[in-house]
Every structure is written in C-alpha cells, then in structure tokens.
Amino acid sequence: MIYAISYDLRKKGQDYSGLYEAIKTLGAWAHYLESMWLVDTAIGADAIVDRLKGHFDGNDRLLVMKMTGDRQGLLSKAEWDWIKKHE
C-alpha cells in the first residue's frame, strides 16, 4: 500500500538527513516533490508516524495518508508508472 508522507520543516538550517534515511527504511519509496514522499509499505499510518516523529521538533508538521482511488497531478510518465507499479 502506498502512503503519502508530507511535512513542513520549519527550522531552517537543521539537519534532517536522519528523517530522510528513516523514510527510506519504510519500503520502496519515491521523492518527487520537495516535502512529500511516497512509500510502499505494509505498516500503517500510526506506525509510520511512530517511526518518524523523533526526527521532528515542536514547530514541524507531519501528515501521513494512505493513497487510494482518485488522484491526479502533474508528474512525469515515469513517476506515474512508479505509483501504478506499487498500488
């Protein structure tokens, strides 16, 4: 199942490389937009947040949503192909 992971990182200059590496460990991933990742994983949204929340401070925001059904956007064919392959 594909989950969208979106965030606002509000502390400029902070090193978020640990967050990015943690996202990559969740499963197959795609990073097409600056502050949004798509992850194909068997774990649910609660578990994803539990694994990532240690990388955020009190000013940051995080949203994790299961991608289902209706979706559209301005992505390349290769990016849409990744989504179709993992749905």
N, C-alpha and C positions, 0 to 999 in steps of 0.2 A: 504494500500500500504506500502511496506517495503522500508525504506530509510536506506542507509549505512551512518554512521557518523564517519568520520576518522579525526584524528588530530595529530599534533606534538606539545607537550607541552615542550617548550624549556627552561623554567626557573625551574631548579632543586630545590626541596625543597618547592615549592609553594603549597599551599593547594587548590587542585582542587575538593574537595568534593562537592562544590556548583554546579560545572559543571555536575558531575555525577548525582546528585539529579535532576538537571534541565532536563537532558536527560531522566531520568526515568519518568518524568511527561508527556512526549510526547505521551505515549501509551505503549502497550506491547513491551517489549524490551528483547534483548539478548546481552550478552557481552562475546564473545568467544575469541577475540583477544585483546591484551593489549591496543591498542589505536584505537579500532574500535568497534562501537556498531551497532546493527540492531534495528530499531524501526518501529513498525507497527502503523502508524498514518494517520489521514485523512488530516492533513495540509501539505502544500508543502515545498519544499526546502528553499524558501525565508523566510517563517515563522519560520522554524526550526532554520535557521541562526540567525534571529532576536531574537529568544528566548535564544540562547546560547552565542551570541557574547559578552555579558557583562562579561562572565567568562574567557575571553581570554585577554592576553596583546599583545602588538605590535609585539613581537617575535614569538608568537604561530601561528600555521596554522590550518585551518579547511576546510574540504571538505564534502559536503552533496550531495549524489546522490541517485536517485530512482533506486531500483534494479528491473530490468526487464530481461526477457528472459535468454540468455546464461550465465551460471555461473558454476563454478567448484571450488573445493578446497579440502583440507584435513581436514575435520571436522568429528566428530562422527555421528553415525546414529541419535542420539537424537538431535544433533544440526541441521542436515539437516531436520529432522522431524519438528522442530520449524519453519524453513524457509518455508517449504511446507504448514504447517498449516496456516501461515499468508500471503501467497501470494495471 
